[in-house]
Amino acid sequence: MLIYIKNYECLALILKFINENGLPYFILGKGTNLLVADSGYNGVVLSLLKSENKLELTGESTIMCTAGLPLAKVCMFAMKNGLGGLEFAWGIPGSCGGALYMNAGAYGEDISNIVLEASHVDKTGNIVNLLAKDMDFSYRKSYYSDKNFIISSMKFKLNPSSENEVKHKMFENIKKRKSKQPLEFPNAGSIFKRPGGGFYAGTLVQDCNLKGFEIGGAMVSPKHAGFIINTGNATANDIANLIKHIKKSVLNNFGIELECEIKTLGDIEI
Ligand SMILES: Cc1cc2nc3c(=O)[nH]c(=O)nc-3n(C[C@H](O)[C@H](O)[C@H](O)COP(=O)(O)OP(=O)(O)OC[C@H]3O[C@@H](n4cnc5c(N)ncnc54)[C@H](O)[C@@H]3O)c2cc1C
């Protein structure tokens, strides 16, 4: 069951119902980092994408936004207001809630660099405010990871710049993305986390000669081996099997255990 949450009052009622009935639930952002089992999910999926959204300046260089907003919209808003700091996020698809949960980042920067504070709704419906220093950020991880709390809004601290300068950086970033990433095919971004020790997942996969390797409709992108593309009719199982094959190959060849960056929903293992 998919429920679009309209506002806090609805959310409190829905959580009460979920808790009283002991139902499993999942918070969906824009699903850009998600592999959903072919058999679906036997629980309640909550979405903020159709919520009453807010995006505003709260000071000279601070922005408040609700979690269901696309990150791209906030990047544009920052640009139009001559505020820098979010340029790295231009091109990261997904919602603001998903970006905070994942501590999304690129080009050496991530959300932890700019977030000031955020609000979430805990499992019993209480609204909790958290300062950035309490968000336990690390690479693609935050305090919210695996907690099932619902991030509702956040504040970003940006820096005064000019619209043109911000626009230029955003343009440069998207150019890099287009040249390196297989954006012409459906994909879920980088499948694996950077393994550390100076290694890159994409290079390790490439060095296993797996570029272009296919299982069903899932293929290791010939353009960037860190991505898996859907060539037309890939099932979630095809993708999961390809991920397992890649992990095994990298482990056998280099002794490195790749960890997935993408999340799963439902009965599927990667
Ligand atoms: C082409 C492409 C390029 C990408 N490039 C990058 C990149 O450069 N850097 C990067 O970091 N990522 C990248 N990604 C991955 C993805 O876009 C990010 O992780 C994004 O932040 C996920 O946001 P989402 O709203 O789609 O989250 P979803 O995929 O819907 O969910 C991801 C996780 O966040 C949780 N979540 C979402 N919203 C909330 C909320 N409101 N409250 C609590 N939990 C929530 C979900 O439960 C889930 O566990 C890329 C993906 C694609 C397809």
Ligand as a Chemical Component Dictionary entry (heavy atoms), coordinates in Angstrom:
data_LIG
# 
_chem_comp.id                   LIG 
_chem_comp.type                 NON-POLYMER 
_chem_comp.pdbx_formal_charge   0 
_chem_comp.three_letter_code    LIG 
# 
loop_
_chem_comp_atom.comp_id 
_chem_comp_atom.atom_id 
_chem_comp_atom.alt_atom_id 
_chem_comp_atom.type_symbol 
_chem_comp_atom.charge 
_chem_comp_atom.model_Cartn_x 
_chem_comp_atom.model_Cartn_y 
_chem_comp_atom.model_Cartn_z 
_chem_comp_atom.pdbx_ordinal 
LIG C1  C1  C 0 21.871 8.870  -12.223 1  
LIG C2  C2  C 0 22.084 8.882  -10.735 2  
LIG C3  C3  C 0 23.143 9.592  -10.206 3  
LIG C4  C4  C 0 23.346 9.620  -8.823  4  
LIG N1  N1  N 0 24.397 10.342 -8.336  5  
LIG C5  C5  C 0 24.609 10.381 -7.016  6  
LIG C6  C6  C 0 25.703 11.139 -6.478  7  
LIG O1  O1  O 0 26.466 11.774 -7.184  8  
LIG N2  N2  N 0 25.871 11.142 -5.132  9  
LIG C7  C7  C 0 25.039 10.456 -4.290  10 
LIG O2  O2  O 0 25.252 10.514 -3.069  11 
LIG N3  N3  N 0 24.006 9.738  -4.769  12 
LIG C8  C8  C 0 23.763 9.686  -6.101  13 
LIG N4  N4  N 0 22.713 8.956  -6.580  14 
LIG C9  C9  C 0 21.883 8.168  -5.658  15 
LIG C10 C10 C 0 20.599 8.879  -5.167  16 
LIG O3  O3  O 0 20.148 9.805  -6.111  17 
LIG C11 C11 C 0 20.819 9.587  -3.832  18 
LIG O4  O4  O 0 21.181 8.663  -2.832  19 
LIG C12 C12 C 0 19.565 10.345 -3.375  20 
LIG O5  O5  O 0 19.923 11.198 -2.307  21 
LIG C13 C13 C 0 18.427 9.433  -2.926  22 
LIG O6  O6  O 0 17.266 10.223 -2.749  23 
LIG P1  P1  P 0 15.795 9.626  -2.962  24 
LIG O7  O7  O 0 14.829 10.658 -2.557  25 
LIG O8  O8  O 0 15.647 9.076  -4.326  26 
LIG O9  O9  O 0 15.809 8.441  -1.893  27 
LIG P2  P2  P 0 15.227 6.960  -2.053  28 
LIG O10 O10 O 0 16.010 6.231  -3.085  29 
LIG O11 O11 O 0 13.768 6.991  -2.214  30 
LIG O12 O12 O 0 15.588 6.371  -0.614  31 
LIG C14 C14 C 0 16.924 6.209  -0.182  32 
LIG C15 C15 C 0 16.898 5.971  1.332   33 
LIG O13 O13 O 0 16.506 7.190  1.967   34 
LIG C16 C16 C 0 15.386 6.962  2.817   35 
LIG N5  N5  N 0 14.543 8.165  2.792   36 
LIG C17 C17 C 0 14.140 8.863  1.705   37 
LIG N6  N6  N 0 13.394 9.923  2.085   38 
LIG C18 C18 C 0 13.317 9.892  3.433   39 
LIG C19 C19 C 0 12.683 10.713 4.433   40 
LIG N7  N7  N 0 11.975 11.799 4.119   41 
LIG N8  N8  N 0 12.842 10.345 5.721   42 
LIG C20 C20 C 0 13.560 9.262  6.073   43 
LIG N9  N9  N 0 14.165 8.444  5.187   44 
LIG C21 C21 C 0 14.054 8.772  3.885   45 
LIG C22 C22 C 0 14.683 5.747  2.240   46 
LIG O14 O14 O 0 13.917 5.083  3.229   47 
LIG C23 C23 C 0 15.870 4.914  1.749   48 
LIG O15 O15 O 0 16.396 4.147  2.788   49 
LIG C24 C24 C 0 22.479 8.909  -7.960  50 
LIG C25 C25 C 0 21.395 8.189  -8.507  51 
LIG C26 C26 C 0 21.193 8.179  -9.871  52 
LIG C27 C27 C 0 20.028 7.426  -10.424 53 
# 
loop_
_chem_comp_bond.comp_id 
_chem_comp_bond.atom_id_1 
_chem_comp_bond.atom_id_2 
_chem_comp_bond.value_order 
_chem_comp_bond.pdbx_ordinal 
LIG C1  C2  SING 1  
LIG C2  C3  SING 2  
LIG C2  C26 DOUB 3  
LIG C3  C4  DOUB 4  
LIG C4  N1  SING 5  
LIG C4  C24 SING 6  
LIG N1  C5  DOUB 7  
LIG C5  C6  SING 8  
LIG C5  C8  SING 9  
LIG C6  O1  DOUB 10 
LIG C6  N2  SING 11 
LIG N2  C7  SING 12 
LIG C7  O2  DOUB 13 
LIG C7  N3  SING 14 
LIG N3  C8  DOUB 15 
LIG C8  N4  SING 16 
LIG N4  C9  SING 17 
LIG N4  C24 SING 18 
LIG C9  C10 SING 19 
LIG C10 O3  SING 20 
LIG C10 C11 SING 21 
LIG C11 O4  SING 22 
LIG C11 C12 SING 23 
LIG C12 O5  SING 24 
LIG C12 C13 SING 25 
LIG C13 O6  SING 26 
LIG O6  P1  SING 27 
LIG P1  O7  DOUB 28 
LIG P1  O8  SING 29 
LIG P1  O9  SING 30 
LIG O9  P2  SING 31 
LIG P2  O10 DOUB 32 
LIG P2  O11 SING 33 
LIG P2  O12 SING 34 
LIG O12 C14 SING 35 
LIG C14 C15 SING 36 
LIG C15 O13 SING 37 
LIG C15 C23 SING 38 
LIG O13 C16 SING 39 
LIG C16 N5  SING 40 
LIG C16 C22 SING 41 
LIG N5  C17 SING 42 
LIG N5  C21 SING 43 
LIG C17 N6  DOUB 44 
LIG N6  C18 SING 45 
LIG C18 C19 SING 46 
LIG C18 C21 DOUB 47 
LIG C19 N7  SING 48 
LIG C19 N8  DOUB 49 
LIG N8  C20 SING 50 
LIG C20 N9  DOUB 51 
LIG N9  C21 SING 52 
LIG C22 O14 SING 53 
LIG C22 C23 SING 54 
LIG C23 O15 SING 55 
LIG C24 C25 DOUB 56 
LIG C25 C26 SING 57 
LIG C26 C27 SING 58 
# 
